[in-house]
Amino acid sequence: MRRALANARVLLTGASSGIGRELALALARRGARLLFSARRGELLASLAEECRQLGTQAEFLAGDVTDGGFRAALIDRAGISFSGLDVLVNNAGVSAHGLFAGSDEATLRQIMEVNFFAPVELTRIALPLLRSGRKPAIVNIGSILGHRGVPFNGEYVASKFALRGWTEALRAELAGDGIDVLLISPGTTETEFFDHLIASRGKLPWGKSGAISAAAVAEQTVRALERRRHEIFPNWRGHALVLANRLFPRLVDRAITRWSRSK
Ligand SMILES: NC(=O)c1ccc[n+]([C@@H]2O[C@H](COP(=O)([O-])OP(=O)(O)OC[C@H]3O[C@@H](n4cnc5c(N)ncnc54)[C@H](OP(=O)(O)O)[C@@H]3O)[C@@H](O)[C@H]2O)c1
């Protein structure tokens, strides 16, 4: 049975730009009630105003999702504002570019904090609210790079593989509670993501060629939520890479190695 999003109570991270911002707007157009977060409060304030103009309830809390106290405050706020929660969207994410040998532990730890530990721990404390939600769901924004590793992106790849593995484990664990767990695996998407790298040691070798819009990723995500899908790949180029890698892993390995040596 489809999930209706009108009046659904949604908590969304990383809403100040890119996919998160477009997701907030797409959900607001469906009449979902929203609580969203990110660090840049002024961007969240104007997004909340846009959502309210679309006729829905929109609140925000600004803060760093890697801070356990902030995560607890977000869940408290969802409890107070909504008296429950139907959908949690773990979207906030960061990356870094450069060779592993030239990178450092701080970069790896920061990426794992934002992309893996924060969504996992936010989900843990959201579960009591979700268990009493209406057709509850958790949506994790992963990546094509959670299915296939590529050079110059080792820390990010590791964080998204970890997120995917945990998502699959959680889906089975929560099925008995009626909580759906959806993984979104976008390919390159036109957002500010590449301007927010926490480290950039060298030029991004693949650029933004073949990027799709954040609005397209958001619309496909919302539809997947309505149709109760388990996983989607919004970008067909990225999906083609994942399929090729499943069928011909050695060939893809060789192609990626050759390509990275040419950079
Ligand atoms: N763009 C792509 O090509 C692509 C491809 C595949 C997957 N993705 C994934 O899509 C998701 C959204 O990224 P995007 O492309 O929309 O990039 P974006 O425009 O840079 O958005 C990232 C969001 O995460 C928030 N964020 C980052 N660090 C945070 C922190 N420590 N605490 C709280 N919020 C934080 C940012 O807000 P503040 O800076 O205001 O805190 C921003 O709202 C990420 O999980 C990313 O890995 C992106």
PDBQT file of the ligand as one rigid body, heavy atoms in Angstrom, charges set to zero:
ROOT
HETATM    1  N1  LIG A 301      26.182  16.080  -5.091  1.00  0.00    +0.000 N 
HETATM    2  C1  LIG A 301      26.502  14.834  -5.469  1.00  0.00    +0.000 C 
HETATM    3  O1  LIG A 301      27.079  14.613  -6.553  1.00  0.00    +0.000 OA
HETATM    4  C2  LIG A 301      26.094  13.668  -4.601  1.00  0.00    +0.000 A 
HETATM    5  C3  LIG A 301      26.153  12.384  -5.162  1.00  0.00    +0.000 A 
HETATM    6  C4  LIG A 301      25.793  11.295  -4.375  1.00  0.00    +0.000 A 
HETATM    7  C5  LIG A 301      25.374  11.477  -3.078  1.00  0.00    +0.000 A 
HETATM    8  N2  LIG A 301      25.324  12.750  -2.549  1.00  0.00    +0.000 N 
HETATM    9  C6  LIG A 301      24.905  12.882  -1.144  1.00  0.00    +0.000 C 
HETATM   10  O2  LIG A 301      23.787  13.758  -1.065  1.00  0.00    +0.000 OA
HETATM   11  C7  LIG A 301      23.726  14.320   0.244  1.00  0.00    +0.000 C 
HETATM   12  C8  LIG A 301      23.460  15.817   0.130  1.00  0.00    +0.000 C 
HETATM   13  O3  LIG A 301      24.553  16.432  -0.521  1.00  0.00    +0.000 OA
HETATM   14  P1  LIG A 301      24.368  17.595  -1.608  1.00  0.00    +0.000 P 
HETATM   15  O4  LIG A 301      24.897  17.088  -2.893  1.00  0.00    +0.000 OA
HETATM   16  O5  LIG A 301      23.004  18.136  -1.556  1.00  0.00    +0.000 OA
HETATM   17  O6  LIG A 301      25.452  18.658  -1.082  1.00  0.00    +0.000 OA
HETATM   18  P2  LIG A 301      25.319  20.070  -0.312  1.00  0.00    +0.000 P 
HETATM   19  O7  LIG A 301      24.524  21.014  -1.124  1.00  0.00    +0.000 OA
HETATM   20  O8  LIG A 301      26.706  20.429   0.069  1.00  0.00    +0.000 OA
HETATM   21  O9  LIG A 301      24.461  19.683   0.977  1.00  0.00    +0.000 OA
HETATM   22  C9  LIG A 301      25.029  19.077   2.103  1.00  0.00    +0.000 C 
HETATM   23  C10 LIG A 301      24.165  19.392   3.297  1.00  0.00    +0.000 C 
HETATM   24  O10 LIG A 301      24.732  18.764   4.457  1.00  0.00    +0.000 OA
HETATM   25  C11 LIG A 301      24.814  19.735   5.499  1.00  0.00    +0.000 C 
HETATM   26  N3  LIG A 301      25.936  19.423   6.389  1.00  0.00    +0.000 N 
HETATM   27  C12 LIG A 301      27.223  19.143   6.053  1.00  0.00    +0.000 A 
HETATM   28  N4  LIG A 301      27.964  18.947   7.156  1.00  0.00    +0.000 NA
HETATM   29  C13 LIG A 301      27.130  19.108   8.211  1.00  0.00    +0.000 A 
HETATM   30  C14 LIG A 301      27.300  19.047   9.615  1.00  0.00    +0.000 A 
HETATM   31  N5  LIG A 301      28.494  18.769  10.182  1.00  0.00    +0.000 N 
HETATM   32  N6  LIG A 301      26.217  19.277  10.409  1.00  0.00    +0.000 NA
HETATM   33  C15 LIG A 301      25.011  19.558   9.872  1.00  0.00    +0.000 A 
HETATM   34  N7  LIG A 301      24.782  19.613   8.549  1.00  0.00    +0.000 NA
HETATM   35  C16 LIG A 301      25.833  19.410   7.733  1.00  0.00    +0.000 A 
HETATM   36  C17 LIG A 301      25.027  21.068   4.773  1.00  0.00    +0.000 C 
HETATM   37  O11 LIG A 301      24.565  22.144   5.559  1.00  0.00    +0.000 OA
HETATM   38  P3  LIG A 301      25.475  23.238   6.339  1.00  0.00    +0.000 P 
HETATM   39  O12 LIG A 301      26.710  23.452   5.530  1.00  0.00    +0.000 OA
HETATM   40  O13 LIG A 301      24.565  24.430   6.402  1.00  0.00    +0.000 OA
HETATM   41  O14 LIG A 301      25.713  22.606   7.676  1.00  0.00    +0.000 OA
HETATM   42  C18 LIG A 301      24.101  20.897   3.569  1.00  0.00    +0.000 C 
HETATM   43  O15 LIG A 301      22.784  21.253   3.928  1.00  0.00    +0.000 OA
HETATM   44  C19 LIG A 301      25.056  13.955   0.923  1.00  0.00    +0.000 C 
HETATM   45  O16 LIG A 301      24.839  12.886   1.818  1.00  0.00    +0.000 OA
HETATM   46  C20 LIG A 301      25.943  13.511  -0.236  1.00  0.00    +0.000 C 
HETATM   47  O17 LIG A 301      26.907  12.579   0.175  1.00  0.00    +0.000 OA
HETATM   48  C21 LIG A 301      25.668  13.845  -3.281  1.00  0.00    +0.000 A 
ENDROOT
TORSDOF 0
